[in-house]
Amino acid sequence: MSTHRQEPANRPRLTPQEFEAAIPAMGRLSEGSIAVAREVLVNGLGYVEAGAKHNVTKQRANFLADKFLKRARAVPDGWEHVDVWLPPEMAEMVRNIAQQARDNLAATSPD
């Protein structure tokens, strides 16, 4: 009997478009970390293979894919990332608009 754990065959996946759309929500995640997550979530590689390809452990590959997926799922379909410089009072207005949009989404979600 083997003590080696198999990776789940039904691991969540993202389309290339879903993946690309979520990248702005990743914050300071490095390009290398994003590449590892892409290998797992889009290309379907296992954690061991993705880790070996990018010189990280399978645990790190699992962590990065999980972190990316959690953030990607937090971005509603069709929403866009906007990054602009504004005067403080206008920035506050934009933050308020964003919060209102999240509140409206939560109010209409079937959860």
C-alpha positions as CSV (number, residue, x, y, z in Angstrom):
1,M,0.0,0.0,0.0
2,S,1.4,3.3,-1.1
3,T,1.5,6.4,1.2
4,H,1.9,8.7,-1.8
5,R,-1.2,10.9,-2.2
6,Q,-2.7,11.4,-5.6
7,E,-3.6,14.8,-6.9
8,P,-7.3,15.2,-7.4
9,A,-8.4,14.5,-11.0
10,N,-11.2,17.0,-10.7
11,R,-9.1,19.9,-9.7
12,P,-10.7,23.3,-10.7
13,R,-9.7,24.8,-14.0
14,L,-10.0,28.2,-15.6
15,T,-10.2,29.1,-19.3
16,P,-7.3,31.2,-20.6
17,Q,-9.7,34.1,-20.8
18,E,-10.8,33.7,-17.2
19,F,-7.2,33.4,-16.1
20,E,-6.0,36.6,-18.0
21,A,-9.0,38.6,-16.7
22,A,-8.1,37.7,-13.1
23,I,-4.4,38.7,-13.3
24,P,-5.0,42.3,-12.3
25,A,-6.6,41.1,-9.1
26,M,-3.5,39.2,-8.1
27,G,-1.8,42.2,-6.6
28,R,1.9,41.7,-6.1
29,L,2.1,38.1,-7.2
30,S,5.2,37.7,-9.4
31,E,5.2,36.7,-13.0
32,G,6.8,33.4,-12.0
33,S,4.1,32.7,-9.5
34,I,1.5,33.5,-12.0
35,A,3.1,31.2,-14.5
36,V,3.0,28.3,-12.0
37,A,-0.7,29.0,-11.4
38,R,-1.4,29.1,-15.2
39,E,0.3,25.7,-15.6
40,V,-2.0,24.1,-13.0
41,L,-5.3,26.0,-13.6
42,V,-5.2,26.5,-17.4
43,N,-2.8,23.9,-18.8
44,G,-3.8,21.1,-16.4
45,L,-0.4,20.2,-15.1
46,G,-0.2,18.5,-11.8
47,Y,1.5,20.3,-8.8
48,V,4.6,18.2,-9.1
49,E,5.0,18.8,-12.9
50,A,4.2,22.5,-12.6
51,G,6.6,22.9,-9.7
52,A,9.4,21.0,-11.4
53,K,8.9,23.1,-14.6
54,H,9.3,26.4,-12.6
55,N,11.7,25.1,-9.9
56,V,9.3,25.3,-6.9
57,T,8.0,22.5,-4.7
58,K,4.7,20.8,-5.3
59,Q,3.4,22.4,-2.1
60,R,4.3,25.9,-3.4
61,A,2.6,25.1,-6.7
62,N,-0.5,24.0,-4.8
63,F,-0.5,27.1,-2.7
64,L,-0.1,29.4,-5.7
65,A,-2.8,27.8,-7.7
66,D,-5.2,27.9,-4.7
67,K,-4.4,31.5,-4.0
68,F,-4.9,32.5,-7.7
69,L,-8.2,30.6,-7.9
70,K,-9.6,32.1,-4.7
71,R,-8.8,35.6,-6.0
72,A,-10.0,34.9,-9.5
73,R,-13.3,33.6,-8.2
74,A,-13.7,36.8,-6.2
75,V,-13.8,38.9,-9.4
76,P,-17.3,38.9,-10.9
77,D,-17.7,38.0,-14.5
78,G,-17.6,41.0,-16.8
79,W,-15.9,43.3,-14.2
80,E,-12.8,45.2,-15.3
81,H,-9.8,46.3,-13.3
82,V,-9.2,50.1,-13.4
83,D,-5.9,51.6,-12.2
84,V,-5.7,55.4,-12.4
85,W,-4.3,58.3,-10.4
86,L,-6.9,60.7,-9.0
87,P,-7.1,63.5,-6.5
88,P,-8.0,62.1,-3.0
89,E,-11.6,63.3,-3.1
90,M,-12.2,61.6,-6.5
91,A,-10.4,58.5,-5.4
92,E,-12.8,58.3,-2.5
93,M,-15.7,58.6,-4.9
94,V,-14.4,55.7,-7.0
95,R,-14.0,53.6,-3.9
96,N,-17.5,54.3,-2.9
97,I,-18.8,53.4,-6.4
98,A,-16.9,50.1,-6.2
99,Q,-18.3,49.3,-2.8
100,Q,-21.8,50.1,-4.0
101,A,-21.3,47.8,-7.0
102,R,-20.1,45.0,-4.7
103,D,-23.1,45.6,-2.4
104,N,-25.5,45.5,-5.3
105,L,-23.9,42.3,-6.6
106,A,-24.2,40.7,-3.1
107,A,-27.9,41.8,-2.9
108,T,-28.8,40.1,-6.2
109,S,-26.7,36.9,-5.7
110,P,-28.7,33.8,-5.1
111,D,-26.5,32.7,-2.2
